[in-house]
Amino acid sequence: MPAIYDAIGVDYANLRKPDPRIAAYIHAALGDAKTVLNVGAGAGSYEPVDRQITAVEPSAEMIRQRPEGAAPAIQGSAEALSFADDSFDAAMAILTVHHWTDKAKGLTEMRRVSRGPVVLLTFDPAHRGCWLTDYLPELVTLDEGQMPVIADYARWLGPVTTLPVPIPHDCSDGFLYAYWRRPHAYLDPRIRKGMSSFWKIAGAEAALERLAADLDSGAWEARYGNLMELDAIDAGYRLVVSQG
């Protein structure tokens, strides 16, 4: 069966450019690891350039978009990593766990092959902090259905530390809640194309029409205009780190 991103990943590398402020959190959590496995590596976002990277990615389309000079990618899944125990100094997985068929197996595999930290950028489905869900409550249901709860990571990886990752107002990575201070962006179908959630929910058109009307009338600004004074918010994204 083709990987989901073979369909939705077209032009992904142009829509999802790594944000250096988020990258700093990830790279710091990797510590002094020299060899790093990137699972669900996609087009290579957030891969440190000063480490030896091995990438695993199920989608041929995403592998095709990896830039020249990026680490070579092995086509495969998190649930069946073809490496011996303790093969890497660290392992990372960035905004990908929710796509895995067997999350417990995939994370157990990451823990098995890493002798050091396992670093995950993920989303806390218990968080309620972005106005977009007022228009699309289906996003809450979707998150609750596909995102592990934070307590699951400790069950699958052992003790973890969890750190909120603030999302800057001008975030260059176009994930779902990256545009919290740029509401007009959600009306652009090209931008939505880089957000997997919009491929998984039905009826978004009516909600987006309501958003467009509220932006035109000033109702959105009246309700959420205070956000325009903020440089960053906690939108629910979390860095989860298992030291092993």
Sequence and secondary structure as in RCSB ss.txt:
>XXXX:A:sequence
MPAIYDAIGVDYANLRKPDPRIAAYIHAALGDAKTVLNVGAGAGSYEPVDRQITAVEPSAEMIRQRPEGAAPAIQ
GSAEALSFADDSFDAAMAILTVHHWTDKAKGLTEMRRVSRGPVVLLTFDPAHRGCWLTDYLPELVTLDEGQMPVI
ADYARWLGPVTTLPVPIPHDCSDGFLYAYWRRPHAYLDPRIRKGMSSFWKIAGAEAALERLAADLDSGAWEARYG
NLMELDAIDAGYRLVVSQG
>XXXX:A:secstr
   THHHHTTTHHHHB   HHHHHHHHHHTTT SEEEEET TT TT  TTSEEEEEES HHHHHTS TTS  EEE
  GGG  S TT BSEEEEES GGG S HHHHHHHHHHHBSS EEEEEE TT    THHHH THHHHHHHHHS  H
HHHHHHHSS EEEE  EETT SB  TTTTTT GGGGG HHHHTT THHHH S HHHHHHHHHHHHHHTHHHHHHG
GGGG SEE  SEEEEEE  
